[in-house]
Amino acid sequence: MIFDLGFALSIVPPIAKALGTTLAVTLLSCIFAALLGFGLEITRRSSEPMRYVMRFVIDFIRSTPVLVQLYFLYYVLPVYGIKLPALVVGVAALSIYYCGYLAEVFKAGIDGIAKGQFEAAKSLGLKHWQSVLLVIAPQMLRNIAAPMGNYFISIFKSAPYLAVIAVPESFGSALDIASDTFRYGEPMAVVGAIFLAIAVTLSFLIRQLEARLALSAKR
């Protein structure tokens, strides 16, 4: 089948329209994954028993395929009376899956901070949560900007998984067009080009942020 450029251009608007859902899912998933990952890492450092518990939880999350988690939340939980909207399930699945990876990123960021910073915060009379938010977090973010940004891009690229539970995002819209017209080349090329353009742009912005943070650290 010959690639039809006219048809490809005609389906850009409906696919681009669904991009809003893709970006919203990505943004929410990034926020919740970061918060959950940071919470897991701080909890892991709270006591010796929690270190082992959180290590198991993080390894379990990271070792389970995201599609398995997605299907479990959408198809298994309703069996036990917990039925959530598809969009909520999608955000929850991506957030849970990537929080395990971000917890390790936060771990590396915190480990890269000199221990004297913790002691200085304690000597100033700051409470534990104040030390974390005011002293540790700002320095940690400088260390982890690049890897955290890369995982945020991975979350964006994982958003098409939500098509399997009928979330109306860009890839799902492309699949609907393909199934209606029996032309798969053009819809896949359009949605692939859109994802590529956004991912490349995000990568560029992350590199710029990393460079600025590195420059500010030298001052």
LUMTOR-718740 format. One record per residue (C-alpha): residue in one letter; x, y, z. Coordinates in nm, 2 decimals. Example, Ala and Ser with C-alpha at 12.3 -4.5 7.8 and 13.67 -1.06 7.14 Angstrom:
# LUMTOR-718740
  rest       x       y       z
     A    1.23   -0.45    0.78
     S    1.37   -0.11    0.71
***
This chain:
# LUMTOR-718740
  rest       x       y       z
     M    0.00    0.00    0.00
     I    0.14    0.34   -0.11
     F    0.18    0.60    0.16
     D   -0.08    0.87    0.11
     L    0.06    1.21    0.22
     G   -0.28    1.38    0.18
     F   -0.45    1.13    0.41
     A   -0.16    1.16    0.66
     L   -0.20    1.54    0.68
     S   -0.58    1.50    0.71
     I   -0.55    1.29    1.03
     V   -0.30    1.52    1.20
     P   -0.58    1.74    1.37
     P   -0.77    1.45    1.54
     I   -0.44    1.29    1.66
     A   -0.30    1.63    1.78
     K   -0.63    1.70    1.96
     A   -0.58    1.38    2.17
     L   -0.23    1.50    2.25
     G   -0.38    1.71    2.53
     T   -0.48    1.39    2.71
     T   -0.13    1.25    2.65
     L    0.04    1.55    2.80
     A   -0.20    1.57    3.09
     V   -0.14    1.21    3.17
     T    0.24    1.26    3.14
     L    0.24    1.57    3.37
     L    0.03    1.41    3.64
     S    0.23    1.09    3.63
     C    0.56    1.28    3.65
     I    0.44    1.47    3.96
     F    0.29    1.17    4.14
     A    0.59    0.95    4.05
     A    0.83    1.20    4.18
     L    0.64    1.25    4.50
     L    0.60    0.88    4.56
     G    0.96    0.81    4.47
     F    1.08    1.07    4.71
     G    0.85    0.94    4.98
     L    0.98    0.59    4.93
     E    1.34    0.70    4.96
     I    1.29    0.91    5.27
     T    1.09    0.63    5.43
     R    1.37    0.39    5.34
     R    1.61    0.61    5.54
     S    1.39    0.65    5.84
     S    1.50    0.33    6.02
     E    1.68    0.00    5.97
     P    1.37   -0.22    5.93
     M    1.21    0.02    5.68
     R    1.53    0.01    5.48
     Y    1.46   -0.36    5.40
     V    1.09   -0.31    5.36
     M    1.13   -0.03    5.11
     R    1.40   -0.21    4.93
     F    1.16   -0.49    4.87
     V    0.88   -0.26    4.76
     I    1.10   -0.07    4.52
     D    1.25   -0.38    4.37
     F    0.90   -0.53    4.33
     I    0.77   -0.23    4.15
     R    1.07   -0.21    3.92
     S    1.06   -0.58    3.84
     T    0.69   -0.59    3.74
     P    0.61   -0.49    3.38
     V    0.41   -0.17    3.36
     L    0.14   -0.34    3.14
     V    0.09   -0.60    3.42
     Q    0.04   -0.32    3.67
     L   -0.20   -0.15    3.43
     Y   -0.41   -0.46    3.37
     F   -0.41   -0.54    3.74
     L   -0.55   -0.20    3.84
     Y   -0.80   -0.19    3.56
     Y   -0.92   -0.55    3.54
     V   -0.84   -0.72    3.87
     L   -0.93   -0.45    4.12
     P   -1.30   -0.43    4.00
     V   -1.33   -0.79    4.10
     Y   -1.28   -0.68    4.46
     G   -1.52   -0.39    4.43
     I   -1.26   -0.12    4.34
     K   -1.35    0.03    4.00
     L   -1.16    0.34    3.89
     P   -1.19    0.55    3.57
     A   -0.95    0.45    3.29
     L   -0.77    0.79    3.31
     V   -0.71    0.75    3.69
     V   -0.59    0.40    3.64
     G   -0.35    0.51    3.37
     V   -0.20    0.79    3.58
     A   -0.18    0.56    3.88
     A   -0.01    0.28    3.69
     L    0.26    0.50    3.54
     S    0.31    0.68    3.87
     I    0.36    0.36    4.06
     Y    0.58    0.20    3.80
     Y    0.82    0.50    3.76
     C    0.83    0.59    4.13
     G    1.04    0.29    4.19
     Y    1.30    0.41    3.94
     L    1.29    0.77    4.07
     A    1.34    0.64    4.42
     E    1.68    0.51    4.31
     V    1.75    0.84    4.14
     F    1.67    1.03    4.47
     K    1.89    0.78    4.65
     A    2.18    0.86    4.43
     G    2.11    1.24    4.46
     I    2.10    1.23    4.84
     D    2.41    1.00    4.87
     G    2.60    1.27    4.66
     I    2.54    1.53    4.93
     A    2.81    1.57    5.19
     K    2.72    1.43    5.53
     G    2.82    1.76    5.68
     Q    2.51    1.92    5.54
     F    2.29    1.69    5.75
     E    2.49    1.77    6.06
     A    2.48    2.14    5.99
     A    2.10    2.13    5.95
     K    2.07    1.94    6.28
     S    2.31    2.19    6.46
     L    2.08    2.47    6.35
     G    1.79    2.31    6.52
     L    1.60    2.22    6.21
     K    1.35    1.94    6.23
     H    1.39    1.63    6.01
     W    1.13    1.74    5.76
     Q    1.28    2.10    5.75
     S    1.62    1.96    5.69
     V    1.49    1.75    5.40
     L    1.29    2.03    5.23
     L    1.52    2.33    5.30
     V    1.87    2.18    5.29
     I    1.87    1.84    5.13
     A    1.61    1.87    4.85
     P    1.76    2.18    4.68
     Q    2.11    2.03    4.66
     M    1.97    1.69    4.56
     L    1.77    1.83    4.27
     R    2.09    1.98    4.12
     N    2.24    1.63    4.12
     I    1.95    1.45    3.97
     A    1.81    1.70    3.72
     A    1.93    1.50    3.41
     P    1.84    1.14    3.52
     M    1.50    1.26    3.65
     G    1.43    1.44    3.33
     N    1.52    1.13    3.13
     Y    1.26    0.93    3.33
     F    1.00    1.20    3.27
     I    1.06    1.15    2.90
     S    1.02    0.78    2.95
     I    0.69    0.84    3.12
     F    0.58    1.05    2.82
     K    0.68    0.76    2.58
     S    0.49    0.51    2.80
     A    0.16    0.71    2.78
     P    0.06    0.50    2.46
     Y    0.02    0.20    2.69
     L   -0.30    0.36    2.81
     A   -0.46    0.28    2.47
     V   -0.51   -0.08    2.59
     I   -0.76    0.05    2.85
     A   -0.93    0.29    2.61
     V   -0.78    0.62    2.74
     P   -0.83    0.87    2.45
     E   -0.47    0.97    2.41
     S   -0.28    1.02    2.08
     F   -0.18    0.67    2.01
     G   -0.53    0.54    2.09
     S   -0.67    0.80    1.85
     A   -0.43    0.68    1.58
     L   -0.53    0.32    1.64
     D   -0.90    0.42    1.60
     I   -0.83    0.59    1.27
     A   -0.63    0.29    1.15
     S   -0.91    0.04    1.25
     D   -1.17    0.25    1.07
     T   -0.98    0.31    0.75
     F   -0.77   -0.01    0.74
     R   -0.47    0.21    0.68
     Y   -0.20    0.18    0.95
     G    0.10    0.33    0.79
     E   -0.02    0.69    0.79
     P   -0.16    0.70    1.15
     M    0.15    0.53    1.30
     A    0.38    0.77    1.11
     V    0.19    1.07    1.22
     V    0.17    0.98    1.59
     G    0.54    0.86    1.58
     A    0.65    1.20    1.43
     I    0.45    1.39    1.70
     F    0.61    1.18    1.98
     L    0.95    1.22    1.83
     A    0.93    1.60    1.80
     I    0.81    1.64    2.16
     A    1.07    1.39    2.30
     V    1.35    1.56    2.11
     T    1.23    1.90    2.24
     L    1.22    1.78    2.60
     S    1.56    1.62    2.57
     F    1.70    1.96    2.45
     L    1.54    2.15    2.74
     I    1.67    1.90    2.99
     R    2.03    1.94    2.85
     Q    1.99    2.31    2.88
     L    1.87    2.28    3.24
     E    2.16    2.05    3.32
     A    2.41    2.29    3.17
     R    2.27    2.58    3.37
     L    2.27    2.39    3.69
     A    2.63    2.28    3.63
     L    2.73    2.64    3.57
     S    2.55    2.76    3.88
     A    2.73    2.49    4.09
     K    3.07    2.62    3.98
     R    2.99    2.98    4.09
***
